Amino acid sequence: MARGASGDPTDWVTRAADDAIRHAQQRYGEDLGDHVITCASGASPSGPIHLGNLREFITPHFVAEEIRRRGIAARHLHSWDDFDRFRKVPAGVDPSWSEHIGRPLSAVPDPWECHESWAEHFKAPLRAALAEMGVEMEEVSQTEHYRAGVYTEQVLHAIRHRDVIEEVLAKHRTKKAEPVVETEQEAEALADSVAEEDDEPVGGGDLARFPYKPYCRQCGRDTVEITAYDDETTELSYTCSSCGFTGVTTVATEHDGKLVWKVDWPMRWAFEGVDFEPGGLDHSTPGSSYTVGKELVKRVFDFRAPSYVAYAFVGFAGMQKMSSSRGGVPTAADALQVLEAPILRWLYVRRQPKQAFTIDFGAEVVRLYDEWDALGRKAADPERRDAQVLAFERASATSSAGTLPTPAVVVPFRLLSSVADVTAGSAELISRIVGDVGHEHGSVAELEPRLTRAMTWVSEFVPAEDRTTVRESPDTDRLAALDEDEELWLRQLLDRLPDHLELEPTTTLIYGVPKLARGLGLDDAPTDEVKQDQKKFFRLLYHLLVDADRGPRLPTLFLALGAPKVHELLTPR
């Protein structure tokens, strides 16, 4: 890929990389030398990390990739906010899990008993999906960092500057604006945000807005009210409203809690030296996390806020089944059941982060594959490079993984899915038919990973009423009621239909039968009368073969069924 900017104003990746580099140069100087630019992300593993959350991960990934392509060292640092509190018991989970509300996500048991904690249960599938997508990142567990005392000096520094923190928070509290939401999905996503929840009082009097909150030593919940703090000894006293425990923790030596979110985020920017980080709608409005953090990081932690990109909502549609998600919220793993990894990456990189969009798992998937394949052909021509091709290249490969898996033999998704729909058969059967249609290949493996995705899409995402169901036996009533033209069409078709079907001659025959009936040759141009006859003939064939007015392309359907089955269903008794 070419170094530096593409020159296209829609290329957000280049602009974001430029900003990140400038941020680093303000710290280290024009020559970055061995310094590593940090592109950060963060997420709370409180539930399925859906396709909206995926923007948090994939945005810094693309920016870090662009920086590396320029020969500059960069890392994608991801912070797992697994030290956040467990907020609510979702649908489908035993209500008894309510006893864990208020405890760190890393301390809540996995109700499905397949991981060591609630947090790990939702981290694991996302990690696997990101690996498949070529997204590599350096992971940090906030539980581990806080528990190990990694942030102790920063915590004490924040507490010493709590008056400044409260001054900033109070000022921005009056400027708080609600993000604009346009869909029910977007409203639900924002309702699950933790961005604003910890701006509630944690104590009384001068301690009401204390920037640090411990977890109760006895019950492990954060349902505590701070009653006293000694700046000299760093002893913090509290009372737990859940279990009634009254305790004291020494912040300098005991690591029982964490900074409240709006202080925690800018603290991490300074601690990790973050040069770029994106954020969603819930972090980007006036008075919200980023605007507050931007001032806090400068006044309290003596650091300049990272360059920032706000990203919009990602919706989803066309879901009939979601095998791995709970509550019907699609994850990257769900999307990868039907979309090749480069295509899923492309959906995000081709749009500016501030642009909202919807991923449709219905019929739109077919059009999406067609668009991707057309773009691939365009990208193969060096004379046609533009922003679209640049997005294709960024989606197709990474600096570490190289080119991501794509089929050795590219067969249109609409053809694979049509054959899978008609046959409901094995991959080997689909492979044979696809070969007969003209896509020669040596093995099923050469059609992967697209073949499996086409089969999955048909079986899991296409509604039953839209599936193609081949008749098990002839429609004897309809065959007995054929008019003179219909009888002639079927007789001419069956008389000329060979035992072994190939795509081109089968197509010529199906379209040519009405021509023959009007005294024309198979290769003659159709007249207006022939075109009308073709429509009637095609409807007849669909009805007799699949009991519908339409279906997959008839030549493909014929090849999928095979000549013996076609004869069986079209021969009058």
C-alpha positions in Angstrom: 0.0 0.0 0.0 1.2 3.5 -0.8 2.8 5.4 2.1 1.1 8.4 3.6 -2.2 10.0 2.6 -4.4 8.9 -0.2 -5.4 12.4 -1.0 -9.1 11.5 -0.8 -11.1 13.5 1.8 -13.2 10.4 2.6 -10.1 8.5 3.7 -10.6 8.8 7.5 -7.9 6.2 8.3 -5.1 8.4 6.8 -6.4 11.5 8.6 -6.6 9.7 11.9 -3.1 8.3 11.5 -1.8 11.8 10.7 -3.4 13.1 13.9 -2.0 10.3 16.0 1.5 10.9 14.6 1.3 14.6 15.3 0.2 13.9 18.9 3.3 11.7 19.4 5.6 14.2 17.8 4.4 16.9 20.2 5.8 14.6 23.0 8.9 13.1 21.4 9.8 15.5 18.6 9.6 15.4 14.9 11.8 12.3 14.7 10.0 9.6 16.6 12.9 7.3 16.6 12.2 4.1 18.6 9.0 5.6 20.2 5.9 3.5 19.7 2.6 5.3 18.9 -0.3 4.0 21.1 -3.7 3.6 19.6 -6.1 2.6 22.4 -9.5 1.0 22.9 -11.5 -0.1 25.9 -14.6 -2.1 26.5 -16.5 -3.5 29.5 -17.1 -7.3 29.1 -20.5 -7.0 30.7 -22.4 -8.8 27.9 -22.1 -9.9 24.3 -19.7 -7.5 22.5 -22.0 -6.8 19.6 -21.4 -5.3 16.1 -21.8 -1.8 17.5 -19.1 -2.4 20.1 -16.8 -3.8 17.3 -16.2 -0.3 16.1 -14.3 0.4 19.4 -11.8 -2.4 18.5 -11.5 -2.1 14.7 -11.1 1.7 14.5 -7.8 1.9 16.4 -6.7 -1.3 14.5 -7.0 0.4 11.1 -5.2 3.5 12.4 -2.3 1.5 13.9 -2.1 -0.5 10.7 -1.8 2.7 8.6 1.0 4.0 11.0 2.9 0.8 10.6 2.6 0.9 6.9 4.5 4.2 7.0 7.4 2.5 8.8 6.5 3.9 12.2 6.2 1.6 15.3 2.6 1.4 16.6 0.6 -0.7 19.0 -3.1 -1.3 19.5 -3.6 -1.3 23.3 -6.9 -2.6 24.5 -8.1 -2.2 28.1 -10.6 -4.6 29.4 -12.8 -2.8 31.9 -13.4 -6.0 33.8 -13.0 -4.2 37.1 -16.3 -2.4 36.4 -19.3 -3.3 38.5 -21.8 -6.0 37.5 -24.9 -3.8 36.9 -27.9 -6.0 36.2 -29.0 -9.6 35.5 -29.9 -10.0 31.8 -32.7 -12.0 30.4 -32.0 -15.7 30.3 -29.7 -15.7 33.4 -30.8 -17.2 36.7 -32.3 -14.3 38.8 -30.2 -15.5 41.7 -27.2 -13.8 40.0 -28.7 -10.5 41.4 -26.6 -11.3 44.5 -23.5 -10.4 42.4 -24.8 -6.9 41.4 -22.1 -4.4 42.5 -19.2 -6.8 42.3 -16.4 -6.6 39.7 -17.3 -8.4 36.4 -14.1 -10.4 37.0 -15.5 -11.6 40.3 -18.9 -12.7 39.1 -19.2 -16.5 38.3 -20.0 -17.6 34.7 -23.6 -18.8 34.9 -22.9 -21.0 31.8 -20.0 -22.6 33.6 -17.6 -22.5 30.7 -15.2 -19.7 31.8 -13.7 -18.7 35.0 -15.8 -15.5 35.3 -18.6 -13.5 33.8 -16.0 -11.2 32.2 -14.0 -14.0 30.6 -17.2 -15.5 29.2 -17.7 -12.5 27.0 -14.0 -11.8 26.3 -13.3 -15.2 24.8 -15.6 -15.2 21.7 -14.6 -11.7 20.9 -10.9 -12.6 21.0 -11.5 -15.5 18.7 -13.5 -13.3 16.2 -10.8 -10.6 16.3 -8.1 -13.2 15.6 -10.1 -14.4 12.6 -10.3 -10.8 11.4 -6.6 -10.2 11.8 -7.0 -7.7 14.6 -4.1 -8.1 17.0 -3.9 -6.1 20.2 -2.0 -5.8 23.4 -4.6 -6.6 26.2 -4.7 -5.1 29.6 -7.0 -6.3 32.4 -8.0 -3.4 34.6 -8.7 -5.9 37.4 -5.1 -7.1 37.3 -3.7 -3.6 37.1 -5.7 -2.2 39.9 -5.3 -5.3 42.1 -1.5 -5.4 41.5 -1.2 -1.7 42.5 0.0 -0.7 39.0 -2.0 2.5 39.2 -1.4 3.3 42.9 0.6 6.4 42.3 -1.9 7.7 39.8 -4.8 7.0 42.2 -3.1 8.9 45.1 -2.3 11.7 42.7 -6.0 12.0 41.7 -7.1 11.9 45.3 -4.7 14.7 46.2 -6.2 16.8 43.3 -9.8 15.9 44.1 -10.8 19.6 44.4 -9.6 20.3 40.9 -11.4 17.1 39.7 -14.7 18.2 41.3 -14.3 21.7 39.9 -14.0 20.2 36.4 -16.8 17.7 36.9 -19.2 20.3 38.3 -18.6 22.6 35.4 -19.3 20.0 32.8 -22.2 18.6 34.8 -24.2 21.7 33.8 -23.2 21.2 30.1 -24.3 17.6 29.9 -26.3 16.9 26.7 -28.1 13.7 25.9 -26.9 12.0 22.7 -29.3 11.9 19.8 -30.8 8.5 19.2 -32.9 7.5 16.2 -33.6 3.7 16.7 -34.7 1.4 19.4 -31.4 -0.6 19.0 -29.4 2.6 19.5 -31.4 3.6 22.6 -30.8 0.1 24.1 -27.1 0.3 23.4 -26.9 3.7 25.2 -28.9 2.5 28.1 -26.3 -0.2 28.7 -23.5 2.4 28.8 -21.5 2.9 32.0 -20.1 6.2 30.8 -22.3 8.3 33.1 -23.3 5.9 35.9 -20.4 6.7 38.3 -21.1 10.4 38.5 -23.3 9.7 41.5 -22.3 10.7 45.0 -20.2 8.2 46.9 -20.2 9.9 50.2 -21.4 12.9 52.1 -20.2 16.4 52.6 -16.7 17.1 51.2 -16.5 13.4 50.2 -19.6 13.4 48.1 -17.7 13.3 44.9 -14.6 11.4 46.0 -12.7 10.2 42.8 -11.9 6.7 44.2 -14.4 4.0 45.1 -13.5 0.8 47.0 -15.2 -2.5 46.8 -16.5 -3.7 50.2 -13.9 -6.0 51.8 -16.7 -8.2 53.3 -19.2 -8.7 50.5 -17.2 -7.5 47.4 -19.7 -5.0 46.3 -19.2 -1.3 45.5 -22.3 -0.3 47.4 -20.3 1.8 49.9 -20.5 5.3 51.3 -17.2 6.9 52.0 -17.2 8.4 55.5 -13.7 9.7 56.0 -10.3 10.0 54.3 -6.9 10.9 55.8 -4.6 12.5 53.3 -1.5 11.7 55.4 -2.1 8.0 56.1 -4.3 7.4 52.9 -6.8 5.6 55.1 -10.3 5.6 53.6 -13.3 4.7 55.8 -16.6 3.5 54.4 -19.8 1.8 55.2 -21.4 -0.8 52.9 -25.2 -0.5 52.4 -25.5 -4.1 51.2 -23.9 -6.0 54.1 -23.6 -3.3 56.8 -19.8 -3.7 57.0 -17.8 -0.7 58.2 -14.2 -0.8 57.2 -11.1 1.0 56.5 -8.8 0.5 53.5 -5.3 2.1 53.1 -5.2 3.3 49.5 -1.4 3.4 49.3 -1.0 -0.2 50.2 -4.4 -2.0 49.7 -5.9 -2.2 46.3 -9.6 -2.7 46.9 -11.1 -0.2 44.4 -10.7 2.0 41.3 -11.0 5.6 40.2 -14.4 6.6 39.0 -14.8 6.3 35.2 -14.4 10.0 34.2 -11.1 10.1 36.1 -10.0 6.6 35.3 -10.1 7.2 31.5 -7.8 10.3 31.4 -5.5 8.7 34.0 -4.9 5.8 31.6 -4.3 8.2 28.7 -1.4 9.7 30.7 -0.2 6.4 32.2 -0.1 4.5 28.8 0.9 7.5 26.7 -2.2 7.2 24.4 -1.9 9.1 21.1 -5.3 8.0 19.5 -8.5 6.6 20.9 -12.0 6.4 19.5 -15.2 6.7 21.5 -19.0 6.2 21.0 -21.9 8.6 21.2 -22.2 8.1 25.0 -18.6 9.4 25.4 -18.7 12.3 22.9 -21.5 14.7 23.8 -20.9 17.9 25.7 -20.3 17.2 29.4 -19.6 13.6 28.7 -16.6 11.4 29.3 -14.2 12.6 26.5 -14.9 16.3 27.0 -14.4 16.0 30.8 -11.4 13.8 30.4 -9.8 16.2 27.9 -9.6 18.9 30.6 -8.8 16.5 33.5 -5.9 14.9 31.8 -4.3 18.3 31.2 -5.0 19.9 34.6 -4.5 16.8 36.8 -2.2 14.5 34.9 -0.2 17.0 32.9 -0.9 15.2 29.6 -2.5 16.2 26.3 -5.7 14.3 25.4 -5.2 11.8 22.6 -6.5 12.6 19.1 -10.0 11.3 19.0 -12.6 10.0 16.6 -16.2 9.7 17.6 -18.1 6.8 16.1 -21.8 6.4 15.4 -24.2 3.5 15.9 -24.1 0.3 14.0 -27.5 -1.4 13.6 -28.4 -4.8 12.4 -31.3 -6.4 10.5 -32.4 -9.6 8.7 -31.7 -11.9 11.7 -33.7 -15.0 11.9 -31.4 -17.0 14.1 -28.5 -15.9 16.2 -26.9 -19.1 17.5 -24.2 -17.6 19.8 -25.7 -14.3 20.9 -28.1 -13.9 23.8 -31.1 -11.6 23.4 -30.7 -11.5 19.6 -27.8 -9.1 19.7 -25.4 -10.1 16.9 -21.7 -10.3 17.6 -18.7 -10.4 15.3 -18.7 -14.2 15.7 -22.3 -14.2 14.3 -21.4 -12.0 11.4 -18.4 -14.2 10.6 -20.8 -17.1 10.1 -22.0 -15.5 6.8 -19.4 -12.9 6.0 -15.8 -13.5 5.0 -13.5 -11.7 7.5 -12.3 -9.1 4.9 -15.9 -8.2 4.1 -16.7 -7.6 7.7 -13.6 -5.5 8.1 -14.6 -3.6 4.9 -18.0 -2.7 6.2 -16.3 -0.6 8.9 -13.2 0.8 7.1 -15.1 2.0 4.0 -17.3 4.4 6.1 -16.2 7.3 8.2 -16.6 6.4 11.9 -19.2 9.1 12.4 -21.4 7.5 9.8 -24.1 5.2 11.2 -25.0 2.1 9.2 -26.9 -1.1 9.4 -25.6 -4.6 8.7 -28.3 -6.6 7.1 -28.1 -10.4 7.4 -31.0 -10.9 5.0 -31.1 -10.8 1.2 -28.7 -7.8 1.4 -25.9 -10.3 2.0 -26.0 -11.4 -1.6 -25.7 -7.9 -2.9 -22.9 -7.2 -0.5 -20.9 -10.1 -1.8 -21.5 -9.0 -5.4 -20.2 -5.5 -4.5 -17.2 -6.9 -2.8 -16.3 -9.2 -5.8 -16.7 -6.3 -8.2 -14.4 -4.2 -6.0 -11.8 -7.0 -6.0 -11.8 -7.0 -9.8 -11.3 -3.2 -9.8 -8.5 -3.5 -7.2 -6.7 -5.9 -9.6 -6.3 -3.0 -12.1 -3.4 -0.7 -11.0 -4.9 2.1 -13.2 -8.1 2.2 -11.1 -6.8 3.0 -7.7 -9.0 5.3 -5.6 -10.4 5.5 -2.0 -12.6 2.5 -2.6 -9.6 0.4 -3.6 -7.7 1.6 -0.6 -10.5 0.5 1.7 -10.5 -2.9 -0.1 -6.8 -3.3 0.5 -7.0 -2.3 4.1 -9.8 -4.8 4.6 -8.0 -7.6 2.8 -4.7 -7.8 4.6 -2.9 -6.8 7.8 0.8 -6.1 8.5 1.2 -9.2 10.6 -1.2 -11.7 9.2 -0.8 -10.8 5.6 -3.7 -11.5 3.2 -6.7 -12.8 5.1 -8.4 -16.0 4.0 -10.4 -15.8 0.8 -11.4 -18.5 -1.7 -8.8 -19.7 -4.2 -11.7 -19.9 -6.7 -14.1 -17.1 -6.3 -17.7 -18.3 -7.0 -20.5 -15.7 -6.7 -22.2 -15.9 -3.3 -25.6 -15.8 -5.0 -24.7 -19.0 -7.0 -23.3 -20.9 -4.0 -26.3 -19.9 -1.9 -28.8 -20.8 -4.7 -27.2 -24.2 -5.1 -27.1 -24.8 -1.3 -30.7 -23.7 -1.1 -31.9 -26.1 -3.9 -29.8 -29.1 -2.9 -29.8 -28.8 0.9 -27.0 -31.2 0.3 -23.3 -31.8 1.1 -20.5 -29.4 0.3 -19.2 -32.1 -2.2 -22.5 -32.0 -4.1 -22.5 -28.2 -4.2 -18.9 -28.3 -5.4 -19.7 -30.6 -8.2 -22.6 -28.5 -9.4 -20.6 -25.3 -9.2 -17.9 -27.0 -11.3 -20.5 -28.0 -13.9 -21.7 -24.4 -14.0 -18.2 -23.4 -15.1 -16.3 -22.6 -12.0 -13.6 -25.2 -12.2 -11.7 -26.1 -9.1 -9.7 -29.0 -7.7 -11.4 -29.5 -4.4 -14.0 -28.2 -2.0 -11.2 -26.4 -0.1 -10.7 -24.1 -3.0 -14.2 -22.7 -2.4 -13.7 -22.0 1.2 -14.3 -20.0 3.4 -17.2 -18.8 1.2 -18.9 -22.1 0.6 -19.5 -22.8 4.3 -20.8 -19.3 4.8 -23.2 -19.6 1.9 -24.5 -22.9 3.4 -24.8 -21.3 6.8 -26.6 -18.3 5.5 -29.2 -20.4 3.7 -29.8 -22.6 6.6 -29.6 -20.1 9.5 -30.6 -16.7 8.1 -33.0 -17.2 5.2 -36.6 -17.4 6.4 -38.4 -20.7 5.7 -40.9 -19.0 3.5 -38.1 -17.8 1.2 -36.4 -21.2 0.9 -36.6 -23.2 -2.2 -38.4 -26.5 -1.7 -38.1 -29.0 -4.6 -41.2 -31.1 -5.1 -40.9 -34.7 -4.0 -43.3 -35.9 -6.7 -44.9 -34.5 -9.9 -47.9 -32.2 -9.7 -50.2 -34.5 -11.6 -53.2 -32.2 -11.5 -51.3 -29.3 -13.1 -49.6 -31.6 -15.6 -53.0 -33.0 -16.6 -54.3 -29.4 -17.1 -51.6 -28.3 -19.5 -52.8 -26.2 -22.4 -51.6 -26.7 -26.0 -48.6 -24.3 -25.8 -47.5 -25.6 -22.4 -47.6 -29.2 -23.7 -45.5 -28.2 -26.7 -42.9 -26.3 -24.5 -42.4 -29.2 -22.1 -42.2 -31.8 -24.9 -39.6 -29.8 -26.8 -37.6 -29.2 -23.6 -37.6 -32.8 -22.5 -36.8 -34.1 -26.0 -33.7 -32.0 -26.2 -32.5 -32.2 -22.5 -29.3 -34.3 -22.4 -28.5 -36.7 -19.6 -25.5 -34.6 -18.4 -26.3 -31.0 -18.0 -23.9 -28.1 -18.6 -24.6 -24.5 -17.9 -24.4 -22.9 -21.3 -26.3 -25.4 -23.4 -28.9 -25.7 -20.6 -29.4 -22.0 -20.5 -29.7 -21.8 -24.3 -32.3 -24.6 -24.3 -34.5 -23.1 -21.5 -34.6 -19.7 -23.1 -34.9 -21.2 -26.6 -37.9 -23.5 -26.2 -40.4 -20.7 -26.7 -38.4 -19.7 -29.8 -38.7 -23.2 -31.2 -42.5 -23.2 -30.6 -42.8 -20.1 -32.8 -40.6 -21.5 -35.6 -37.4 -19.7 -34.7 -34.0 -21.2 -34.0 -32.4 -21.5 -30.6 -29.9 -18.7 -31.3 -32.4 -16.3 -32.9 -33.2 -13.1 -31.2 -36.5 -13.3 -29.3 -39.5 -11.4 -30.6 -42.0 -9.6 -28.3 -44.3 -12.7 -28.5 -41.4 -15.0 -27.6 -40.5 -12.8 -24.6 -44.1 -13.1 -23.3 -44.0 -16.9 -23.9 -40.7 -17.1 -22.0 -42.3 -15.5 -18.9 -45.2 -17.9 -19.0 -42.9 -20.9 -19.6 -40.6 -19.9 -16.7 -43.5 -19.6 -14.3 -44.7 -23.0 -15.4 -41.3 -24.5 -14.7 -41.0 -22.9 -11.3 -44.4 -24.2 -10.3 -43.8 -27.7 -11.5 -40.3 -27.9 -10.0 -40.5 -25.9 -6.7 -44.2 -25.0 -6.3 -43.5 -21.3 -6.5 -43.7 -18.4 -9.0 -40.0 -17.7 -8.8 -36.8 -19.2 -7.4 -33.1 -19.6 -8.3 -32.1 -19.1 -11.9 -33.6 -21.9 -13.9 -30.3 -23.1 -15.5 -28.8 -23.4 -12.0 -31.9 -25.1 -10.7 -31.8 -27.6 -13.6 -28.1 -28.4 -12.9 -28.8 -28.8 -9.2 -31.7 -31.2 -9.7 -30.0 -33.2 -12.5 -31.7 -34.4 -15.7 -33.4 -37.5 -14.2 -35.2 -35.4 -11.5 -36.2 -32.7 -14.1 -37.7 -35.4 -16.3 -39.6 -36.9 -13.4 -41.2 -33.7 -12.4 -42.0 -32.3 -15.9 -43.3 -35.5 -17.6 -47.1 -35.7 -17.9 -48.6 -39.0 -16.9 
